[in-house]
Amino acid sequence: MNRQPPFRSPAVENVYWPERGAPTGVYRVYVNHYAVNGLQDATDFTVRILIRGQTSDYRGRIRGRTPRQLVHQFNF
């Protein structure tokens, strides 16, 4: 979200599978700071992961021109 205009606040993205639709395997969740679209470079983020009814939140900060940031890895 917010890779290009129109920019939205809050920026929300959703990735999901229907119930019983997710393939088994190792999942890695990354945050990628594509570009600086304003005066502030550092961007705070929250990633919420819902697995089998249990929610976990991961918060952090990422700057432009940095590699993607691994937020969480899990087996499903």
PDB file of N, CA, C, O and CB in Angstrom:
ATOM      1  N   MET A   1       0.847  -1.176   0.000  1.00  0.00           N
ATOM      2  CA  MET A   1       0.000   0.000   0.000  1.00  0.00           C
ATOM      3  C   MET A   1       0.889   1.233   0.000  1.00  0.00           C
ATOM      4  O   MET A   1       1.999   1.198   0.529  1.00  0.00           O
ATOM      5  CB  MET A   1      -0.962   0.001   1.218  1.00  0.00           C
ATOM      6  N   ASN A   2       0.431   2.275  -0.563  1.00  0.00           N
ATOM      7  CA  ASN A   2       1.109   3.575  -0.614  1.00  0.00           C
ATOM      8  C   ASN A   2       2.415   3.526  -1.388  1.00  0.00           C
ATOM      9  O   ASN A   2       3.326   4.310  -1.122  1.00  0.00           O
ATOM     10  CB  ASN A   2       1.377   4.073   0.785  1.00  0.00           C
ATOM     11  N   ARG A   3       2.513   2.618  -2.337  1.00  0.00           N
ATOM     12  CA  ARG A   3       3.682   2.594  -3.216  1.00  0.00           C
ATOM     13  C   ARG A   3       3.624   3.760  -4.193  1.00  0.00           C
ATOM     14  O   ARG A   3       4.654   4.285  -4.615  1.00  0.00           O
ATOM     15  CB  ARG A   3       3.767   1.254  -3.981  1.00  0.00           C
ATOM     16  N   GLN A   4       2.406   4.157  -4.546  1.00  0.00           N
ATOM     17  CA  GLN A   4       2.214   5.294  -5.443  1.00  0.00           C
ATOM     18  C   GLN A   4       0.894   5.966  -5.083  1.00  0.00           C
ATOM     19  O   GLN A   4       0.064   5.362  -4.404  1.00  0.00           O
ATOM     20  CB  GLN A   4       2.230   4.845  -6.946  1.00  0.00           C
ATOM     21  N   PRO A   5       0.683   7.218  -5.532  1.00  0.00           N
ATOM     22  CA  PRO A   5      -0.562   7.911  -5.200  1.00  0.00           C
ATOM     23  C   PRO A   5      -1.769   7.179  -5.787  1.00  0.00           C
ATOM     24  O   PRO A   5      -1.632   6.492  -6.800  1.00  0.00           O
ATOM     25  CB  PRO A   5      -0.521   9.360  -5.711  1.00  0.00           C
ATOM     26  N   PRO A   6      -2.933   7.310  -5.180  1.00  0.00           N
ATOM     27  CA  PRO A   6      -3.237   8.143  -4.015  1.00  0.00           C
ATOM     28  C   PRO A   6      -2.799   7.458  -2.722  1.00  0.00           C
ATOM     29  O   PRO A   6      -3.064   6.273  -2.520  1.00  0.00           O
ATOM     30  CB  PRO A   6      -4.740   8.459  -3.960  1.00  0.00           C
ATOM     31  N   PHE A   7      -2.131   8.203  -1.853  1.00  0.00           N
ATOM     32  CA  PHE A   7      -1.665   7.685  -0.581  1.00  0.00           C
ATOM     33  C   PHE A   7      -2.820   7.663   0.415  1.00  0.00           C
ATOM     34  O   PHE A   7      -3.663   8.559   0.426  1.00  0.00           O
ATOM     35  CB  PHE A   7      -0.490   8.529  -0.043  1.00  0.00           C
ATOM     36  N   ARG A   8      -2.844   6.630   1.247  1.00  0.00           N
ATOM     37  CA  ARG A   8      -3.908   6.491   2.234  1.00  0.00           C
ATOM     38  C   ARG A   8      -3.305   6.380   3.630  1.00  0.00           C
ATOM     39  O   ARG A   8      -2.210   5.853   3.823  1.00  0.00           O
ATOM     40  CB  ARG A   8      -4.788   5.260   1.923  1.00  0.00           C
ATOM     41  N   SER A   9      -4.055   6.891   4.585  1.00  0.00           N
ATOM     42  CA  SER A   9      -3.636   6.794   5.964  1.00  0.00           C
ATOM     43  C   SER A   9      -4.854   6.407   6.797  1.00  0.00           C
ATOM     44  O   SER A   9      -5.855   7.123   6.751  1.00  0.00           O
ATOM     45  CB  SER A   9      -3.004   8.131   6.460  1.00  0.00           C
ATOM     46  N   PRO A  10      -4.823   5.346   7.534  1.00  0.00           N
ATOM     47  CA  PRO A  10      -3.700   4.442   7.656  1.00  0.00           C
ATOM     48  C   PRO A  10      -3.593   3.545   6.422  1.00  0.00           C
ATOM     49  O   PRO A  10      -4.594   3.228   5.778  1.00  0.00           O
ATOM     50  CB  PRO A  10      -3.833   3.599   8.925  1.00  0.00           C
ATOM     51  N   ALA A  11      -2.382   3.150   6.112  1.00  0.00           N
ATOM     52  CA  ALA A  11      -2.126   2.235   4.997  1.00  0.00           C
ATOM     53  C   ALA A  11      -2.341   0.808   5.499  1.00  0.00           C
ATOM     54  O   ALA A  11      -1.668   0.367   6.431  1.00  0.00           O
ATOM     55  CB  ALA A  11      -0.670   2.423   4.419  1.00  0.00           C
ATOM     56  N   VAL A  12      -3.266   0.097   4.888  1.00  0.00           N
ATOM     57  CA  VAL A  12      -3.606  -1.251   5.344  1.00  0.00           C
ATOM     58  C   VAL A  12      -3.531  -2.207   4.164  1.00  0.00           C
ATOM     59  O   VAL A  12      -4.071  -1.933   3.093  1.00  0.00           O
ATOM     60  CB  VAL A  12      -5.021  -1.285   5.992  1.00  0.00           C
ATOM     61  N   GLU A  13      -2.860  -3.323   4.371  1.00  0.00           N
ATOM     62  CA  GLU A  13      -2.830  -4.402   3.386  1.00  0.00           C
ATOM     63  C   GLU A  13      -3.300  -5.667   4.062  1.00  0.00           C
ATOM     64  O   GLU A  13      -3.043  -5.879   5.247  1.00  0.00           O
ATOM     65  CB  GLU A  13      -1.408  -4.588   2.778  1.00  0.00           C
ATOM     66  N   ASN A  14      -3.986  -6.505   3.316  1.00  0.00           N
ATOM     67  CA  ASN A  14      -4.466  -7.785   3.844  1.00  0.00           C
ATOM     68  C   ASN A  14      -4.046  -8.905   2.909  1.00  0.00           C
ATOM     69  O   ASN A  14      -4.231  -8.824   1.695  1.00  0.00           O
ATOM     70  CB  ASN A  14      -6.007  -7.774   4.022  1.00  0.00           C
ATOM     71  N   VAL A  15      -3.483  -9.941   3.487  1.00  0.00           N
ATOM     72  CA  VAL A  15      -3.160 -11.157   2.753  1.00  0.00           C
ATOM     73  C   VAL A  15      -3.790 -12.294   3.542  1.00  0.00           C
ATOM     74  O   VAL A  15      -3.533 -12.442   4.737  1.00  0.00           O
ATOM     75  CB  VAL A  15      -1.589 -11.354   2.571  1.00  0.00           C
ATOM     76  N   TYR A  16      -4.605 -13.088   2.887  1.00  0.00           N
ATOM     77  CA  TYR A  16      -5.281 -14.151   3.621  1.00  0.00           C
ATOM     78  C   TYR A  16      -5.680 -15.290   2.687  1.00  0.00           C
ATOM     79  O   TYR A  16      -5.721 -15.144   1.466  1.00  0.00           O
ATOM     80  CB  TYR A  16      -6.514 -13.600   4.341  1.00  0.00           C
ATOM     81  N   TRP A  17      -5.969 -16.416   3.304  1.00  0.00           N
ATOM     82  CA  TRP A  17      -6.533 -17.561   2.604  1.00  0.00           C
ATOM     83  C   TRP A  17      -7.879 -17.849   3.227  1.00  0.00           C
ATOM     84  O   TRP A  17      -8.087 -17.571   4.408  1.00  0.00           O
ATOM     85  CB  TRP A  17      -5.593 -18.809   2.673  1.00  0.00           C
ATOM     86  N   PRO A  18      -8.807 -18.409   2.446  1.00  0.00           N
ATOM     87  CA  PRO A  18     -10.072 -18.843   3.044  1.00  0.00           C
ATOM     88  C   PRO A  18      -9.807 -19.930   4.084  1.00  0.00           C
ATOM     89  O   PRO A  18      -8.763 -20.581   4.055  1.00  0.00           O
ATOM     90  CB  PRO A  18     -11.050 -19.361   1.953  1.00  0.00           C
ATOM     91  N   GLU A  19     -10.736 -20.119   4.986  1.00  0.00           N
ATOM     92  CA  GLU A  19     -10.550 -21.129   6.025  1.00  0.00           C
ATOM     93  C   GLU A  19     -10.221 -22.475   5.394  1.00  0.00           C
ATOM     94  O   GLU A  19     -10.892 -22.916   4.461  1.00  0.00           O
ATOM     95  CB  GLU A  19     -11.810 -21.243   6.909  1.00  0.00           C
ATOM     96  N   ARG A  20      -9.185 -23.118   5.908  1.00  0.00           N
ATOM     97  CA  ARG A  20      -8.659 -24.400   5.438  1.00  0.00           C
ATOM     98  C   ARG A  20      -8.053 -24.303   4.025  1.00  0.00           C
ATOM     99  O   ARG A  20      -7.880 -25.319   3.353  1.00  0.00           O
ATOM    100  CB  ARG A  20      -9.769 -25.449   5.452  1.00  0.00           C
ATOM    101  N   GLY A  21      -7.732 -23.077   3.580  1.00  0.00           N
ATOM    102  CA  GLY A  21      -7.202 -22.906   2.236  1.00  0.00           C
ATOM    103  C   GLY A  21      -5.711 -22.636   2.159  1.00  0.00           C
ATOM    104  O   GLY A  21      -5.141 -22.659   1.068  1.00  0.00           O
ATOM    105  N   ALA A  22      -5.067 -22.382   3.285  1.00  0.00           N
ATOM    106  CA  ALA A  22      -3.637 -22.061   3.274  1.00  0.00           C
ATOM    107  C   ALA A  22      -2.819 -23.333   3.090  1.00  0.00           C
ATOM    108  O   ALA A  22      -3.033 -24.315   3.801  1.00  0.00           O
ATOM    109  CB  ALA A  22      -3.224 -21.339   4.581  1.00  0.00           C
ATOM    110  N   PRO A  23      -1.884 -23.326   2.142  1.00  0.00           N
ATOM    111  CA  PRO A  23      -1.033 -24.499   1.991  1.00  0.00           C
ATOM    112  C   PRO A  23      -0.071 -24.638   3.170  1.00  0.00           C
ATOM    113  O   PRO A  23       0.324 -23.641   3.774  1.00  0.00           O
ATOM    114  CB  PRO A  23      -0.250 -24.420   0.679  1.00  0.00           C
ATOM    115  N   THR A  24       0.301 -25.872   3.495  1.00  0.00           N
ATOM    116  CA  THR A  24       1.253 -26.084   4.579  1.00  0.00           C
ATOM    117  C   THR A  24       2.641 -25.667   4.117  1.00  0.00           C
ATOM    118  O   THR A  24       2.968 -25.751   2.933  1.00  0.00           O
ATOM    119  CB  THR A  24       1.249 -27.562   5.042  1.00  0.00           C
ATOM    120  N   GLY A  25       3.448 -25.219   5.064  1.00  0.00           N
ATOM    121  CA  GLY A  25       4.809 -24.819   4.739  1.00  0.00           C
ATOM    122  C   GLY A  25       5.346 -23.783   5.694  1.00  0.00           C
ATOM    123  O   GLY A  25       4.743 -23.492   6.727  1.00  0.00           O
ATOM    124  N   VAL A  26       6.486 -23.232   5.336  1.00  0.00           N
ATOM    125  CA  VAL A  26       7.130 -22.178   6.116  1.00  0.00           C
ATOM    126  C   VAL A  26       6.692 -20.839   5.538  1.00  0.00           C
ATOM    127  O   VAL A  26       6.774 -20.624   4.328  1.00  0.00           O
ATOM    128  CB  VAL A  26       8.698 -22.320   6.100  1.00  0.00           C
ATOM    129  N   TYR A  27       6.232 -19.952   6.389  1.00  0.00           N
ATOM    130  CA  TYR A  27       5.794 -18.623   5.982  1.00  0.00           C
ATOM    131  C   TYR A  27       6.744 -17.585   6.567  1.00  0.00           C
ATOM    132  O   TYR A  27       7.120 -17.662   7.736  1.00  0.00           O
ATOM    133  CB  TYR A  27       4.331 -18.353   6.436  1.00  0.00           C
ATOM    134  N   ARG A  28       7.123 -16.632   5.755  1.00  0.00           N
ATOM    135  CA  ARG A  28       7.957 -15.509   6.195  1.00  0.00           C
ATOM    136  C   ARG A  28       7.210 -14.224   5.866  1.00  0.00           C
ATOM    137  O   ARG A  28       6.729 -14.035   4.749  1.00  0.00           O
ATOM    138  CB  ARG A  28       9.380 -15.535   5.510  1.00  0.00           C
ATOM    139  N   VAL A  29       7.122 -13.348   6.855  1.00  0.00           N
ATOM    140  CA  VAL A  29       6.422 -12.070   6.689  1.00  0.00           C
ATOM    141  C   VAL A  29       7.465 -10.966   6.714  1.00  0.00           C
ATOM    142  O   VAL A  29       8.209 -10.825   7.684  1.00  0.00           O
ATOM    143  CB  VAL A  29       5.335 -11.850   7.810  1.00  0.00           C
ATOM    144  N   TYR A  30       7.514 -10.181   5.638  1.00  0.00           N
ATOM    145  CA  TYR A  30       8.478  -9.099   5.490  1.00  0.00           C
ATOM    146  C   TYR A  30       7.763  -7.764   5.369  1.00  0.00           C
ATOM    147  O   TYR A  30       6.608  -7.699   4.950  1.00  0.00           O
ATOM    148  CB  TYR A  30       9.374  -9.336   4.270  1.00  0.00           C
ATOM    149  N   VAL A  31       8.470  -6.696   5.743  1.00  0.00           N
ATOM    150  CA  VAL A  31       8.051  -5.326   5.448  1.00  0.00           C
ATOM    151  C   VAL A  31       9.108  -4.756   4.516  1.00  0.00           C
ATOM    152  O   VAL A  31      10.307  -4.904   4.754  1.00  0.00           O
ATOM    153  CB  VAL A  31       7.889  -4.446   6.769  1.00  0.00           C
ATOM    154  N   ASN A  32       8.655  -4.106   3.457  1.00  0.00           N
ATOM    155  CA  ASN A  32       9.556  -3.543   2.457  1.00  0.00           C
ATOM    156  C   ASN A  32       9.248  -2.057   2.285  1.00  0.00           C
ATOM    157  O   ASN A  32       8.130  -1.700   1.913  1.00  0.00           O
ATOM    158  CB  ASN A  32       9.424  -4.296   1.101  1.00  0.00           C
ATOM    159  N   HIS A  33      10.204  -1.204   2.545  1.00  0.00           N
ATOM    160  CA  HIS A  33      10.055   0.255   2.405  1.00  0.00           C
ATOM    161  C   HIS A  33      10.461   0.607   0.972  1.00  0.00           C
ATOM    162  O   HIS A  33      11.649   0.710   0.665  1.00  0.00           O
ATOM    163  CB  HIS A  33      10.939   1.051   3.476  1.00  0.00           C
ATOM    164  N   TYR A  34       9.477   0.789   0.106  1.00  0.00           N
ATOM    165  CA  TYR A  34       9.758   1.000  -1.308  1.00  0.00           C
ATOM    166  C   TYR A  34      10.378   2.360  -1.608  1.00  0.00           C
ATOM    167  O   TYR A  34      11.341   2.452  -2.369  1.00  0.00           O
ATOM    168  CB  TYR A  34       8.498   0.847  -2.096  1.00  0.00           C
ATOM    169  N   ALA A  35       9.828   3.415  -1.010  1.00  0.00           N
ATOM    170  CA  ALA A  35      10.302   4.761  -1.339  1.00  0.00           C
ATOM    171  C   ALA A  35       9.888   5.733  -0.242  1.00  0.00           C
ATOM    172  O   ALA A  35       8.978   5.461   0.540  1.00  0.00           O
ATOM    173  CB  ALA A  35       9.747   5.223  -2.712  1.00  0.00           C
ATOM    174  N   VAL A  36      10.572   6.866  -0.202  1.00  0.00           N
ATOM    175  CA  VAL A  36      10.221   7.948   0.714  1.00  0.00           C
ATOM    176  C   VAL A  36       9.252   8.847  -0.031  1.00  0.00           C
ATOM    177  O   VAL A  36       9.614   9.469  -1.030  1.00  0.00           O
ATOM    178  CB  VAL A  36      11.495   8.746   1.211  1.00  0.00           C
ATOM    179  N   ASN A  37       8.008   8.915   0.460  1.00  0.00           N
ATOM    180  CA  ASN A  37       6.969   9.692  -0.222  1.00  0.00           C
ATOM    181  C   ASN A  37       6.622  10.983   0.511  1.00  0.00           C
ATOM    182  O   ASN A  37       5.572  11.572   0.254  1.00  0.00           O
ATOM    183  CB  ASN A  37       5.721   8.853  -0.381  1.00  0.00           C
ATOM    184  N   GLY A  38       7.453  11.414   1.386  1.00  0.00           N
ATOM    185  CA  GLY A  38       7.195  12.629   2.142  1.00  0.00           C
ATOM    186  C   GLY A  38       8.469  13.101   2.797  1.00  0.00           C
ATOM    187  O   GLY A  38       9.565  12.688   2.418  1.00  0.00           O
ATOM    188  N   LEU A  39       8.327  13.953   3.766  1.00  0.00           N
ATOM    189  CA  LEU A  39       9.492  14.508   4.437  1.00  0.00           C
ATOM    190  C   LEU A  39      10.086  13.536   5.455  1.00  0.00           C
ATOM    191  O   LEU A  39      11.278  13.603   5.755  1.00  0.00           O
ATOM    192  CB  LEU A  39       9.123  15.807   5.119  1.00  0.00           C
ATOM    193  N   GLN A  40       9.263  12.639   5.983  1.00  0.00           N
ATOM    194  CA  GLN A  40       9.731  11.736   7.028  1.00  0.00           C
ATOM    195  C   GLN A  40      10.162  10.414   6.395  1.00  0.00           C
ATOM    196  O   GLN A  40       9.383   9.770   5.693  1.00  0.00           O
ATOM    197  CB  GLN A  40       8.626  11.502   8.097  1.00  0.00           C
ATOM    198  N   ASP A  41      11.399  10.021   6.647  1.00  0.00           N
ATOM    199  CA  ASP A  41      11.916   8.789   6.060  1.00  0.00           C
ATOM    200  C   ASP A  41      11.512   7.557   6.862  1.00  0.00           C
ATOM    201  O   ASP A  41      11.006   6.596   6.282  1.00  0.00           O
ATOM    202  CB  ASP A  41      13.426   8.860   5.956  1.00  0.00           C
ATOM    203  N   ALA A  42      11.716   7.557   8.146  1.00  0.00           N
ATOM    204  CA  ALA A  42      11.395   6.384   8.959  1.00  0.00           C
ATOM    205  C   ALA A  42       9.885   6.183   9.006  1.00  0.00           C
ATOM    206  O   ALA A  42       9.126   7.133   9.198  1.00  0.00           O
ATOM    207  CB  ALA A  42      11.966   6.534  10.391  1.00  0.00           C
ATOM    208  N   THR A  43       9.461   4.940   8.828  1.00  0.00           N
ATOM    209  CA  THR A  43       8.042   4.617   8.831  1.00  0.00           C
ATOM    210  C   THR A  43       7.782   3.553   9.874  1.00  0.00           C
ATOM    211  O   THR A  43       8.388   2.482   9.846  1.00  0.00           O
ATOM    212  CB  THR A  43       7.571   4.148   7.439  1.00  0.00           C
ATOM    213  N   ASP A  44       6.878   3.847  10.797  1.00  0.00           N
ATOM    214  CA  ASP A  44       6.454   2.865  11.791  1.00  0.00           C
ATOM    215  C   ASP A  44       5.489   1.896  11.126  1.00  0.00           C
ATOM    216  O   ASP A  44       4.735   2.279  10.232  1.00  0.00           O
ATOM    217  CB  ASP A  44       5.792   3.554  13.027  1.00  0.00           C
ATOM    218  N   PHE A  45       5.514   0.633  11.565  1.00  0.00           N
ATOM    219  CA  PHE A  45       4.579  -0.335  11.010  1.00  0.00           C
ATOM    220  C   PHE A  45       4.081  -1.259  12.113  1.00  0.00           C
ATOM    221  O   PHE A  45       4.730  -1.445  13.142  1.00  0.00           O
ATOM    222  CB  PHE A  45       5.238  -1.147   9.877  1.00  0.00           C
ATOM    223  N   THR A  46       2.920  -1.825  11.866  1.00  0.00           N
ATOM    224  CA  THR A  46       2.360  -2.887  12.688  1.00  0.00           C
ATOM    225  C   THR A  46       1.919  -3.993  11.753  1.00  0.00           C
ATOM    226  O   THR A  46       1.190  -3.750  10.791  1.00  0.00           O
ATOM    227  CB  THR A  46       1.171  -2.376  13.574  1.00  0.00           C
ATOM    228  N   VAL A  47       2.357  -5.193  12.032  1.00  0.00           N
ATOM    229  CA  VAL A  47       1.924  -6.370  11.284  1.00  0.00           C
ATOM    230  C   VAL A  47       1.126  -7.228  12.249  1.00  0.00           C
ATOM    231  O   VAL A  47       1.604  -7.586  13.325  1.00  0.00           O
ATOM    232  CB  VAL A  47       3.146  -7.166  10.669  1.00  0.00           C
ATOM    233  N   ARG A  48      -0.100  -7.552  11.849  1.00  0.00           N
ATOM    234  CA  ARG A  48      -0.955  -8.406  12.678  1.00  0.00           C
ATOM    235  C   ARG A  48      -1.103  -9.737  11.949  1.00  0.00           C
ATOM    236  O   ARG A  48      -1.496  -9.781  10.783  1.00  0.00           O
ATOM    237  CB  ARG A  48      -2.365  -7.737  12.954  1.00  0.00           C
ATOM    238  N   ILE A  49      -0.782 -10.821  12.656  1.00  0.00           N
ATOM    239  CA  ILE A  49      -0.872 -12.155  12.072  1.00  0.00           C
ATOM    240  C   ILE A  49      -1.905 -12.946  12.872  1.00  0.00           C
ATOM    241  O   ILE A  49      -1.827 -13.038  14.097  1.00  0.00           O
ATOM    242  CB  ILE A  49       0.526 -12.879  12.069  1.00  0.00           C
ATOM    243  N   LEU A  50      -2.863 -13.509  12.160  1.00  0.00           N
ATOM    244  CA  LEU A  50      -3.921 -14.316  12.768  1.00  0.00           C
ATOM    245  C   LEU A  50      -3.763 -15.748  12.273  1.00  0.00           C
ATOM    246  O   LEU A  50      -3.909 -16.025  11.082  1.00  0.00           O
ATOM    247  CB  LEU A  50      -5.349 -13.751  12.424  1.00  0.00           C
ATOM    248  N   ILE A  51      -3.462 -16.654  13.201  1.00  0.00           N
ATOM    249  CA  ILE A  51      -3.287 -18.067  12.872  1.00  0.00           C
ATOM    250  C   ILE A  51      -4.165 -18.884  13.807  1.00  0.00           C
ATOM    251  O   ILE A  51      -4.006 -18.847  15.027  1.00  0.00           O
ATOM    252  CB  ILE A  51      -1.785 -18.500  12.986  1.00  0.00           C
ATOM    253  N   ARG A  52      -5.095 -19.621  13.211  1.00  0.00           N
ATOM    254  CA  ARG A  52      -5.990 -20.503  13.978  1.00  0.00           C
ATOM    255  C   ARG A  52      -6.633 -19.782  15.160  1.00  0.00           C
ATOM    256  O   ARG A  52      -6.699 -20.322  16.264  1.00  0.00           O
ATOM    257  CB  ARG A  52      -5.220 -21.722  14.481  1.00  0.00           C
ATOM    258  N   GLY A  53      -7.103 -18.569  14.922  1.00  0.00           N
ATOM    259  CA  GLY A  53      -7.820 -17.809  15.938  1.00  0.00           C
ATOM    260  C   GLY A  53      -6.947 -17.048  16.915  1.00  0.00           C
ATOM    261  O   GLY A  53      -7.473 -16.330  17.766  1.00  0.00           O
ATOM    262  N   GLN A  54      -5.632 -17.178  16.826  1.00  0.00           N
ATOM    263  CA  GLN A  54      -4.724 -16.459  17.728  1.00  0.00           C
ATOM    264  C   GLN A  54      -4.047 -15.321  16.983  1.00  0.00           C
ATOM    265  O   GLN A  54      -3.450 -15.533  15.928  1.00  0.00           O
ATOM    266  CB  GLN A  54      -3.663 -17.417  18.325  1.00  0.00           C
ATOM    267  N   THR A  55      -4.139 -14.124  17.526  1.00  0.00           N
ATOM    268  CA  THR A  55      -3.588 -12.925  16.907  1.00  0.00           C
ATOM    269  C   THR A  55      -2.300 -12.510  17.601  1.00  0.00           C
ATOM    270  O   THR A  55      -2.208 -12.513  18.829  1.00  0.00           O
ATOM    271  CB  THR A  55      -4.606 -11.780  16.947  1.00  0.00           C
ATOM    272  N   SER A  56      -1.301 -12.152  16.787  1.00  0.00           N
ATOM    273  CA  SER A  56      -0.042 -11.603  17.310  1.00  0.00           C
ATOM    274  C   SER A  56       0.277 -10.332  16.543  1.00  0.00           C
ATOM    275  O   SER A  56       0.140 -10.294  15.321  1.00  0.00           O
ATOM    276  CB  SER A  56       1.133 -12.637  17.191  1.00  0.00           C
ATOM    277  N   ASP A  57       0.700  -9.293  17.246  1.00  0.00           N
ATOM    278  CA  ASP A  57       1.088  -8.028  16.628  1.00  0.00           C
ATOM    279  C   ASP A  57       2.597  -7.869  16.704  1.00  0.00           C
ATOM    280  O   ASP A  57       3.217  -8.179  17.721  1.00  0.00           O
ATOM    281  CB  ASP A  57       0.378  -6.835  17.311  1.00  0.00           C
ATOM    282  N   TYR A  58       3.177  -7.382  15.615  1.00  0.00           N
ATOM    283  CA  TYR A  58       4.616  -7.118  15.541  1.00  0.00           C
ATOM    284  C   TYR A  58       4.779  -5.678  15.092  1.00  0.00           C
ATOM    285  O   TYR A  58       4.276  -5.288  14.038  1.00  0.00           O
ATOM    286  CB  TYR A  58       5.352  -8.115  14.559  1.00  0.00           C
ATOM    287  N   ARG A  59       5.477  -4.894  15.887  1.00  0.00           N
ATOM    288  CA  ARG A  59       5.674  -3.473  15.587  1.00  0.00           C
ATOM    289  C   ARG A  59       7.150  -3.203  15.340  1.00  0.00           C
ATOM    290  O   ARG A  59       8.027  -3.877  15.881  1.00  0.00           O
ATOM    291  CB  ARG A  59       5.146  -2.582  16.741  1.00  0.00           C
ATOM    292  N   GLY A  60       7.400  -2.195  14.506  1.00  0.00           N
ATOM    293  CA  GLY A  60       8.775  -1.827  14.228  1.00  0.00           C
ATOM    294  C   GLY A  60       8.844  -0.540  13.449  1.00  0.00           C
ATOM    295  O   GLY A  60       7.847   0.163  13.284  1.00  0.00           O
ATOM    296  N   ARG A  61      10.021  -0.246  12.977  1.00  0.00           N
ATOM    297  CA  ARG A  61      10.269   0.970  12.194  1.00  0.00           C
ATOM    298  C   ARG A  61      11.254   0.595  11.100  1.00  0.00           C
ATOM    299  O   ARG A  61      12.213  -0.139  11.338  1.00  0.00           O
ATOM    300  CB  ARG A  61      10.824   2.154  13.094  1.00  0.00           C
ATOM    301  N   ILE A  62      11.011   1.102   9.905  1.00  0.00           N
ATOM    302  CA  ILE A  62      11.879   0.810   8.773  1.00  0.00           C
ATOM    303  C   ILE A  62      12.178   2.105   8.040  1.00  0.00           C
ATOM    304  O   ILE A  62      11.332   2.997   7.975  1.00  0.00           O
ATOM    305  CB  ILE A  62      11.232  -0.230   7.821  1.00  0.00           C
ATOM    306  N   ARG A  63      13.368   2.208   7.494  1.00  0.00           N
ATOM    307  CA  ARG A  63      13.793   3.390   6.739  1.00  0.00           C
ATOM    308  C   ARG A  63      13.943   3.030   5.271  1.00  0.00           C
ATOM    309  O   ARG A  63      14.159   1.872   4.913  1.00  0.00           O
ATOM    310  CB  ARG A  63      15.122   3.957   7.296  1.00  0.00           C
ATOM    311  N   GLY A  64      13.825   4.043   4.436  1.00  0.00           N
ATOM    312  CA  GLY A  64      14.027   3.850   3.005  1.00  0.00           C
ATOM    313  C   GLY A  64      15.450   3.429   2.711  1.00  0.00           C
ATOM    314  O   GLY A  64      16.360   3.654   3.509  1.00  0.00           O
ATOM    315  N   ARG A  65      15.628   2.823   1.566  1.00  0.00           N
ATOM    316  CA  ARG A  65      16.943   2.352   1.115  1.00  0.00           C
ATOM    317  C   ARG A  65      17.528   1.273   2.017  1.00  0.00           C
ATOM    318  O   ARG A  65      18.738   1.049   2.007  1.00  0.00           O
ATOM    319  CB  ARG A  65      17.906   3.514   1.038  1.00  0.00           C
ATOM    320  N   THR A  66      16.680   0.601   2.798  1.00  0.00           N
ATOM    321  CA  THR A  66      17.145  -0.531   3.589  1.00  0.00           C
ATOM    322  C   THR A  66      16.519  -1.789   2.991  1.00  0.00           C
ATOM    323  O   THR A  66      15.448  -1.728   2.387  1.00  0.00           O
ATOM    324  CB  THR A  66      16.773  -0.366   5.115  1.00  0.00           C
ATOM    325  N   PRO A  67      17.180  -2.912   3.160  1.00  0.00           N
ATOM    326  CA  PRO A  67      16.586  -4.143   2.632  1.00  0.00           C
ATOM    327  C   PRO A  67      15.276  -4.462   3.337  1.00  0.00           C
ATOM    328  O   PRO A  67      14.996  -3.946   4.419  1.00  0.00           O
ATOM    329  CB  PRO A  67      17.562  -5.318   2.779  1.00  0.00           C
ATOM    330  N   ARG A  68      14.498  -5.299   2.723  1.00  0.00           N
ATOM    331  CA  ARG A  68      13.254  -5.697   3.386  1.00  0.00           C
ATOM    332  C   ARG A  68      13.582  -6.269   4.756  1.00  0.00           C
ATOM    333  O   ARG A  68      14.663  -6.813   4.979  1.00  0.00           O
ATOM    334  CB  ARG A  68      12.468  -6.734   2.531  1.00  0.00           C
ATOM    335  N   GLN A  69      12.639  -6.136   5.657  1.00  0.00           N
ATOM    336  CA  GLN A  69      12.857  -6.520   7.048  1.00  0.00           C
ATOM    337  C   GLN A  69      11.972  -7.706   7.392  1.00  0.00           C
ATOM    338  O   GLN A  69      10.750  -7.628   7.265  1.00  0.00           O
ATOM    339  CB  GLN A  69      12.576  -5.335   8.002  1.00  0.00           C
ATOM    340  N   LEU A  70      12.586  -8.812   7.830  1.00  0.00           N
ATOM    341  CA  LEU A  70      11.826  -9.975   8.271  1.00  0.00           C
ATOM    342  C   LEU A  70      11.151  -9.643   9.594  1.00  0.00           C
ATOM    343  O   LEU A  70      11.808  -9.249  10.557  1.00  0.00           O
ATOM    344  CB  LEU A  70      12.740 -11.226   8.411  1.00  0.00           C
ATOM    345  N   VAL A  71       9.838  -9.806   9.629  1.00  0.00           N
ATOM    346  CA  VAL A  71       9.072  -9.493  10.827  1.00  0.00           C
ATOM    347  C   VAL A  71       8.773 -10.751  11.628  1.00  0.00           C
ATOM    348  O   VAL A  71       8.853 -10.749  12.857  1.00  0.00           O
ATOM    349  CB  VAL A  71       7.774  -8.784  10.458  1.00  0.00           C
ATOM    350  N   HIS A  72       8.427 -11.824  10.925  1.00  0.00           N
ATOM    351  CA  HIS A  72       8.080 -13.071  11.633  1.00  0.00           C
ATOM    352  C   HIS A  72       8.152 -14.232  10.659  1.00  0.00           C
ATOM    353  O   HIS A  72       7.908 -14.078   9.463  1.00  0.00           O
ATOM    354  CB  HIS A  72       6.657 -12.985  12.275  1.00  0.00           C
ATOM    355  N   GLN A  73       8.492 -15.394  11.192  1.00  0.00           N
ATOM    356  CA  GLN A  73       8.516 -16.634  10.411  1.00  0.00           C
ATOM    357  C   GLN A  73       7.792 -17.701  11.196  1.00  0.00           C
ATOM    358  O   GLN A  73       7.979 -17.806  12.408  1.00  0.00           O
ATOM    359  CB  GLN A  73       9.973 -17.080  10.082  1.00  0.00           C
ATOM    360  N   PHE A  74       6.957 -18.510  10.525  1.00  0.00           N
ATOM    361  CA  PHE A  74       6.229 -19.560  11.219  1.00  0.00           C
ATOM    362  C   PHE A  74       5.945 -20.714  10.258  1.00  0.00           C
ATOM    363  O   PHE A  74       5.937 -20.560   9.037  1.00  0.00           O
ATOM    364  CB  PHE A  74       4.915 -19.010  11.816  1.00  0.00           C
ATOM    365  N   ASN A  75       5.715 -21.865  10.862  1.00  0.00           N
ATOM    366  CA  ASN A  75       5.303 -23.056  10.103  1.00  0.00           C
ATOM    367  C   ASN A  75       3.800 -23.221  10.241  1.00  0.00           C
ATOM    368  O   ASN A  75       3.234 -22.991  11.309  1.00  0.00           O
ATOM    369  CB  ASN A  75       6.050 -24.342  10.602  1.00  0.00           C
ATOM    370  N   PHE A  76       3.171 -23.616   9.167  1.00  0.00           N
ATOM    371  CA  PHE A  76       1.726 -23.839   9.192  1.00  0.00           C
ATOM    372  C   PHE A  76       1.439 -25.191   8.596  1.00  0.00           C
ATOM    373  O   PHE A  76       0.280 -25.595   8.512  1.00  0.00           O
ATOM    374  CB  PHE A  76       0.963 -22.729   8.427  1.00  0.00           C
TER     375      PHE A  76
END
